[in-house]
Amino acid sequence: MNIRINAVKFDADSKLEEFIEKKVSKLARYFDDIINAEVFLKLENTPDLENKVVEIKLEIPGSDLFASKQSKSFEESTDVVVDALKQQILKHKDKMRGL
């Protein structure tokens, strides 16, 4: 799986990128045919503390899966988005099996 991390209008540090790569690569446990994972890190311009947005688009044969989450840290957002994508992958695999 090819993982591409895009930090929009800021530079993400290497620790954050390593954390995201580690979390996203774990999705391969649930589905072997993931082609690409594109991660977008954004800072919303709001006075709220929950201004860190993580969006992940997974490219899989037949369709794309997408999830987005906004919270007070990129790590927290990544955890929630990866969990959401895991659920989507499991649902997709059930559909492929005809359940």
N, C-alpha and C positions, 0 to 999 in steps of 0.2 A: 504494500500500500504506500502510495506517495502522499506525504503530508506537507501541505504548504500553509505557512502562517503569514497572515497579512495584518500588520498593525497600522491602522488608519490614523494618519496625522501625528504619530509618535513612534518612538523606537522601543520595542519590547526588549527587556534584558534577557540574557541567555538562560537564566534560571527559569523564568516564566516559559520560554519556548521549550525547554527540556521537559518541564512539568506537563505542558499541553501535549507534546509529542508522546510522552509516556502514557497519558490517559487515553488519547485518541487511538494509539496503536493497540490498546487492549480490546478495542471493538472487533479486531480481527478474530478474536476467540469465538465470537458469535456468528460471524459470517466471513468466509474465506475470500469471497470474490469482490471485496471492496477495492475499487480501482484508485480513487483519489479521495483525499479529505482536504477540504479547503477551510481554513479557520480565519475568521475576521475578528480582530480585537478593536473595539471602538470605545471612546470616551464620550459619553453624552454630555452636552453642555447644559446641565441642570444644577440647581443649588443642592439637590438631594445627594446624600452620600452614596446611594445606590446608582452610580453613574457608569459602571464598567459593564460593557456589553460584549458577550462572546456569541458568535454565530458560527455554526459548523454546517457545511454542506458535504454530504457523502455521495460520491458517484458510485453507483452499483449497476450491474447489468439490468437493463429494463426500466430503471427509474433513478431518481435522485431523492435522497432523504435530507431534511433540513430541520435544524432546531436553533433557537435563539434564547438567551437568558440575560437578564440585567440584574446585577447585585452589587454589593460593596467591594468585592475583590474579583479579579480575573480568575483566581483559583476556584472560588466558590461557583462562579458562573460556569466554568469549564466542567466541574463535577456534575452540576445539574444538567447541562446540555448533553454530556456523554451518557448519563443515565436515560435521558429522553430518547437519544438515538438508539441506545441498546433496546429499548422497548419497541421502537419503530422497526429495527432489524428483526427482532423476534416475530413481530406481526407480519412482516414481509415474508419471512421464511415459512410461516404457517400458511400464508396465501399461496406461496409457490408449491407447497405440498398438497394443497387442496383441502385444508381443514376448515 
